[in-house]
Amino acid sequence: MGIGTQQCSEHLQVRPMPLLKRKQLMLVDNYQRQINYLRISITDMCNLRCLYCQSKPEAGWKVHQEILRYEEIIRLASLMVQSGIKRIRVTGGEPLIKKNVLMLIENMARIEGLEELTLTTNGTRLVQFARQLKENGVDRITISLDSLNNGRYADITGGGNLRDVLTGIDEALRVGFVPLKINVVVMAGINDDEVESFVRLTLDKPVVVRFIEFMPISQQGISWDKRYLSTDVLKQRLSQRFSMIPEKSIHGNGPAEYYKIDDAVGSIGFISSISKHFCDKCNRLRLTPDGHLRLCLGQDMEIDLKQPMRDGASDEELKELIFQGVRNKPSGHQFHVKRPEGRGMCAIGG
Ligand code: SAM
């Protein structure tokens, strides 16, 4: 029975549940934040090597046995939905390089009580996958794209082909992923001269271009201290070229602030994880490819769910670990004090 149904039954006063069980239907942390969003990174591997996204070389790839199998992912995802998660985002590494990913997506979309299934991808394989993702139950897609220039895109991504992504975007729009979110990590002196071109994309395409502040998470190819650019500086710059009208409609329930350029079909957004962090509203958990529950993007604190699961933990025991994790969720990232040293973003999933 999904969480919605149980709440509904309570409302109708059909056989009230014992207090303890009722409490367990919602993941609420010690700061009274309700946790209802789960990001699942299904692989730490990627077909790109983005400058800002890599783990330390000594971290290496996880060996096959360490990575959750699909049935394990579905079991943990189902337990979390039973506990109060309503939205799941599949991410990676690059989720679309994972064998049989469509099968996983199809099974995930069937989890009772799940209200929304989304996917984050670098877009290089969307031409091939977009239609089936739609058919298999993905509600929305976000694409990461940091340059509209062929050579620069290849430099940032360690050899990626921009054309693959652009045709992927067109295909995703064609099969109905509208609006389509495009995430741009803005890096001073690397791609910040392209923000106007990205804004222009929204003029005639139903896309939501979101500018994301660069975060200092274990990146290997680039210095955060030199390349970070704040949303305020960026907005200031864009407002000299465009008239930006604040948008009330929220695209999803995330932390972005949205604007529209006069007469544009699409929108732009800003995600200010550093300059105006939104930790007090954080509603998310992350499941890593090797089955750890990561409690905060910016801190290395994690709870291992895989080992207990493989040692035979029951559903109730696993749920108790999940609830314990939620109770220990940090109040927020500490990027200004301590940067996470463990996994790179590609192994966390963003
Ligand atoms: N391969 C997929 C993709 O490219 O979207 C999913 C994984 S990727 C780790 C998820 C998101 O994290 C991407 O949008 C990427 O731009 C973002 N990301 C990675 N490292 C980042 C950093 N240091 N600061 C801000 N965003 C970052």
Residues whose N, C-alpha, C, O or C-beta is under 5 A from the ligand:
A	BS01	SAM	Y52 C53 T91 G92 G93 E94 T120 T121 N122 S144 N183 V185 E213 F214 M215 I217 M345 C346 G349 G350
